Structures are given as C-alpha cells and as structure tokens.
Amino acid sequence: MKLKSLLPFIALALGLNACQNSANGNNEKEEQQEEVATEVTPIELFNGQDIDDWVIKIRGHEVGENYGNTFRVEDGLMKVRYDEYDEFNQQYGHIAYKDPFGYYILRVEYRFVDEQANGGEGWAWRNSGAMLHGQAPETMLKDQDFPISIEGQMLGGDGKTERTTSNLCTPGTNVVIDGELFTPHCINSSSKTYHGDEWVTADFIVLGDSLVQHVLEGEVVLEYNKPQIGGGSVSGHDPAQKEDGKALTQGHIYLQSESHPIDFKRVSLYDLSPYKGNPEELDAIIKSISLTK
C-alpha cells in the first residue's frame, strides 16, 4: 500500500483520540505543522569519512575488533569486504551506531557489488540488513551470531528470479502482524526485485514498540507492531540478554556483514522522539519527510 497518513495508527497506539477542528483551524494547524516539519533535519549516522561513531562485532572476535578490515570507508562509502578472509566460516559481522534510538525514520542507501566471499552460505548471497532495536553491542558475547533485534532484511536479485527486499527477520525476537504473534524467523515484503548493482533506498519508520513500517519508493511494503524479545534464530548469546516477552521500545541500529560485499552510501536518521506524545504533529512530521527513492 502507498504511504498514507499514520494518524489512525499513531492515535490508536498511544491511546489518544484526535478531535476535529473547523476548516480554518485545521488550515492554521497544518501551516504550523509544516513550519515545525521544516526544522526536522536528518542525523547523518555515517559521515562519509570514518566509522568512529560505530562499534563493530564479528562472530568469533571481541567487540571492537574489525577482523579482516571487514568494515572500511573508501571513496565516501562504508564498504563491507572480505578480501582479507581465507574463508568466511560463519563469521557474521555487525556494525552498530553508538547511540540507541526509539522513535525515528531510518534511511539506508545500499548496493550489492562483486562476488560472495568464499565459504558464504547460499542464502547469504546478496544478503544484508539493517538491525533495529538491537541489543547494546557490548552485551554481545564473542561467539554470538546475530544481535537480538528486528531485522530489515536487504536482498538483491540475480537478474532473473523475483526476490523481495526490505523483508523482516527476527533473531531472538517476535512481532505482531495483523493482530497475531508472528513467531517464524522471516517473512517477505511486497516489494519488487532490485537486480544488479543498482542503489536502493530503504526507509524504516520505527515508532517504539507501537508500529514499524518498511518503505520503498514511498510505498509501505511491510508493517508490524509490538516487537518483543522471544523466539530463536540467535545463538551464542548471554541468556540474561534474552528476556522473552520484553517489549522492544528502543535499541541500537546495526548494519550487517553476511558474506556478500555491500556498499552503504547513506545512513541517516530523522529523530521523531520530540513528537512522540502528539499523534497529529507526529503524523505531519512523517508526511513532511519525502519517503521516496
């Protein structure tokens, strides 16, 4: 479905009732909201120069160790590469932004390039992701495979076969879809397939634990709510970090290294937390941000 007003969803999630004003009052309010919206500028999580504000965690290595120079900055891009690996050997990597967030729009511009690393699994071909509401990187154990989080999965096409992107995977988590607890590990979005090395812009609207939407080219391709800790598909973790049933209202944002080279041109965040208590204003802010390619 096309991106529409989120006001009904926001009002329901926050338990608030919006009242209607006169036509003139509405016009005045819209003008005020537009003025506020112009003040919302993105936080560039990736500055195009370095990854000093990010924390690396690669399976089999300690927090902060950038094994094989996996994550690097070249030509203004954050690159994930494996030229210093002999074998991938399930050394799943993640790079987390230093600060946690709860209410935001995340924008990621990415492209898959080159060939998969030697030893990478078949499912990991042209596969990466943006992990949302992730556990703090310093709480991950040395042999942990994935952070407990909800993943906006990024997949690339082979030029022939249909393969959606901005899917959902749930390492150590569950979500609610259409009023039902969703416990399988992954579910596909309704997106088209992006083949080759083209740049893709993926947006994620994240409103605490009330609503999460995956957006591509202005269209909502997947929607769910009530992200929470639970389920499986995560190993090597500290059991104390996996409090099943605990609501995920905020967390760290991670980008993945799963054996296929990928470039990230932009990783930016629109902080929506100042508008959390006002559904009408929050809706206006979201609509003012162009969620298009």
C-alpha positions in Angstrom: 0.0 0.0 0.0 1.1 3.5 -0.6 2.3 5.5 2.3 -0.7 7.1 3.9 -1.4 9.2 7.0 -0.3 7.3 10.1 -2.6 9.3 12.3 -5.1 6.5 12.9 -2.2 4.1 13.8 -0.4 6.6 16.0 -3.6 7.6 17.8 -4.5 4.0 18.5 -1.0 3.1 19.6 -0.7 6.0 22.0 -4.3 5.6 23.3 -5.2 9.1 22.2 -8.3 10.5 20.4 -8.0 13.2 17.8 -10.7 15.7 17.6 -11.8 17.6 14.5 -11.4 21.4 14.3 -13.1 23.9 12.0 -11.7 24.2 8.4 -9.9 27.4 9.3 -8.5 25.9 12.5 -7.3 22.9 10.5 -5.6 25.1 7.9 -3.8 27.1 10.6 -2.7 23.9 12.3 -1.4 22.5 9.1 0.6 25.6 8.5 2.1 25.4 12.0 3.0 21.7 11.5 4.6 22.5 8.1 6.8 25.1 9.9 7.8 22.6 12.5 8.5 19.9 9.8 11.0 22.2 8.1 13.1 22.1 11.2 13.5 18.3 11.2 16.8 17.6 9.6 18.4 14.1 9.5 21.2 13.0 11.7 23.9 11.5 9.4 24.9 8.4 11.3 27.5 7.7 8.6 29.5 10.8 7.9 31.2 9.6 4.7 34.6 9.9 6.3 35.1 7.3 9.0 33.3 4.8 11.3 34.5 6.3 14.6 30.9 6.6 15.8 30.2 2.9 15.2 31.0 -0.3 17.2 32.0 -3.5 15.3 31.1 -7.0 16.5 32.1 -10.0 14.3 31.3 -13.6 15.4 34.4 -15.3 16.9 36.0 -12.0 17.8 35.8 -9.5 20.6 33.6 -6.4 20.5 35.5 -3.6 18.6 37.8 -5.9 16.6 37.5 -5.2 12.9 38.7 -8.6 11.7 40.0 -8.6 8.2 39.2 -4.9 7.8 35.7 -6.1 7.1 34.1 -2.6 7.6 36.0 0.2 6.0 35.5 3.6 4.4 36.6 4.3 0.9 35.5 6.8 -1.7 33.0 8.2 0.7 31.3 4.9 1.1 31.0 2.5 4.0 32.1 -0.8 2.5 31.8 -4.4 3.7 34.6 -6.5 2.1 36.2 -9.9 2.5 39.5 -9.7 0.6 41.5 -10.5 3.8 39.4 -13.6 4.6 40.6 -17.1 3.6 37.2 -18.5 4.4 34.0 -16.8 5.6 33.4 -19.6 8.1 30.1 -18.1 9.5 31.9 -15.0 10.8 28.8 -12.9 10.7 29.6 -9.3 11.3 27.6 -6.3 12.5 28.4 -2.7 13.0 26.3 -0.7 15.5 25.8 3.0 15.8 27.0 4.1 19.2 23.7 5.6 20.5 20.3 3.8 20.8 17.1 5.3 19.3 13.4 4.6 19.8 11.3 6.8 17.6 12.7 7.6 14.2 12.8 7.2 10.4 16.0 5.4 9.3 17.1 5.8 5.7 19.7 3.5 4.2 21.1 3.7 0.7 22.9 0.5 -0.3 24.0 -1.6 -3.2 25.4 -5.1 -3.6 28.6 -5.5 -5.5 31.2 -8.1 -6.6 31.2 -11.7 -5.6 30.3 -13.5 -2.4 33.1 -14.4 0.0 34.5 -18.0 -0.2 32.5 -20.2 2.2 29.5 -18.0 2.4 26.1 -19.8 2.6 23.8 -19.9 -0.4 21.1 -18.0 1.5 23.6 -15.2 2.2 24.2 -14.3 -1.4 23.4 -10.6 -1.9 22.0 -10.6 1.6 22.5 -7.9 4.3 20.2 -6.0 6.6 19.5 -3.1 9.0 19.0 -4.4 12.5 16.5 -2.3 14.5 16.0 -2.1 18.3 19.2 -4.1 18.7 20.9 -5.0 22.0 23.9 -3.0 23.0 27.0 -4.3 21.1 29.0 -4.6 24.4 26.5 -7.1 25.6 27.1 -9.5 22.7 29.3 -12.5 23.5 32.3 -13.5 21.4 30.6 -16.4 19.6 27.2 -14.8 19.2 26.0 -14.9 15.7 23.4 -12.1 15.5 22.4 -9.3 17.8 18.9 -9.7 19.4 17.0 -7.3 17.2 14.4 -7.0 14.4 16.0 -7.0 11.0 15.0 -5.1 7.9 16.5 -7.7 5.6 18.1 -6.4 2.3 18.3 -8.8 -0.6 19.5 -8.4 -4.2 18.2 -10.1 -7.3 20.1 -12.2 -9.8 18.7 -10.6 -12.9 16.1 -13.3 -13.5 14.4 -14.5 -10.3 12.0 -12.5 -8.2 13.4 -11.8 -4.8 11.8 -9.2 -2.5 13.8 -6.9 -0.2 13.0 -4.9 3.0 11.8 -8.2 4.4 11.6 -9.0 8.1 13.8 -11.4 10.1 13.7 -11.9 13.8 16.9 -13.0 15.6 15.8 -13.6 19.2 12.6 -11.6 18.7 8.9 -11.8 17.7 6.4 -9.2 16.3 2.7 -8.9 15.9 1.3 -8.9 12.4 -2.5 -8.4 11.8 -3.2 -8.9 15.5 -1.4 -12.2 15.7 2.0 -13.0 17.3 4.4 -13.9 14.4 7.0 -16.5 15.5 8.6 -17.7 12.3 12.1 -16.3 11.6 11.4 -14.3 8.4 8.5 -13.0 6.3 8.8 -11.4 2.8 7.6 -7.9 2.0 5.6 -7.0 -1.0 8.5 -5.2 -2.7 9.7 -5.5 -6.3 13.1 -7.1 -7.0 16.2 -4.9 -7.3 18.7 -6.6 -9.6 22.3 -6.0 -10.2 24.4 -3.3 -8.6 21.8 -0.5 -8.5 21.5 1.7 -5.5 18.4 1.1 -3.4 17.0 3.5 -0.8 15.2 1.7 2.1 13.3 3.7 4.7 12.1 2.3 8.1 9.5 4.1 10.2 10.0 3.0 13.8 7.7 4.2 16.5 8.9 2.5 19.6 7.0 -0.8 20.1 3.8 0.6 18.6 4.4 0.5 14.8 7.2 -0.4 12.4 6.9 0.1 8.6 9.3 -0.8 5.9 9.1 1.7 3.0 10.5 1.6 -0.6 9.9 4.3 -3.1 7.1 5.8 -1.0 5.2 2.5 -0.6 4.8 0.5 2.6 5.9 -3.0 1.7 5.7 -4.5 5.3 4.1 -3.4 8.5 4.0 -4.9 12.1 3.9 -3.8 15.7 4.8 -4.9 19.3 8.4 -6.0 18.6 9.5 -8.0 21.6 12.2 -10.4 22.7 11.4 -14.1 22.1 11.7 -17.0 19.7 15.0 -18.4 18.4 17.3 -17.8 15.5 20.1 -16.5 17.7 22.9 -18.4 19.3 26.0 -17.9 21.5 24.2 -15.1 23.4 24.1 -14.3 27.1 20.8 -15.7 28.4 20.4 -12.7 30.6 20.0 -10.6 27.5 17.1 -12.6 26.2 14.2 -11.7 28.4 11.4 -13.3 26.4 8.3 -11.2 26.2 10.1 -7.9 27.0 8.9 -5.1 24.7 11.5 -3.6 22.4 10.9 0.2 22.6 14.4 1.3 21.6 17.8 -0.1 20.8 20.9 0.2 18.6 20.9 0.2 14.8 23.2 -2.3 13.1 24.3 -2.9 9.5 25.3 -6.5 8.6 28.2 -8.4 7.1 26.9 -11.8 6.0 29.5 -12.8 3.3 28.4 -10.7 0.3 30.2 -7.3 -0.4 27.9 -4.3 0.0 28.3 -0.6 -0.1 26.4 1.9 2.1 26.3 5.5 0.7 24.0 7.0 3.3 22.8 6.0 6.7 20.7 8.8 8.2 18.1 9.1 10.9 15.2 11.5 11.4 14.6 11.7 15.2 10.9 11.6 15.9 11.1 11.4 19.7 10.2 15.1 20.3 6.8 14.4 18.8 6.1 11.1 20.5 3.2 12.4 22.6 1.3 14.3 19.9 -0.1 12.0 17.1 -1.2 14.8 14.9 2.1 16.5 14.9 4.0 13.3 14.6 1.9 12.4 11.5 2.6 15.8 10.0 6.3 15.4 10.6 6.4 12.0 9.0 4.4 13.2 5.9 6.8 16.1 5.5 9.7 13.7 5.0 9.9 12.5 1.5 9.9 8.7 1.6 10.8 8.2 -2.0 13.8 6.9 -3.9 
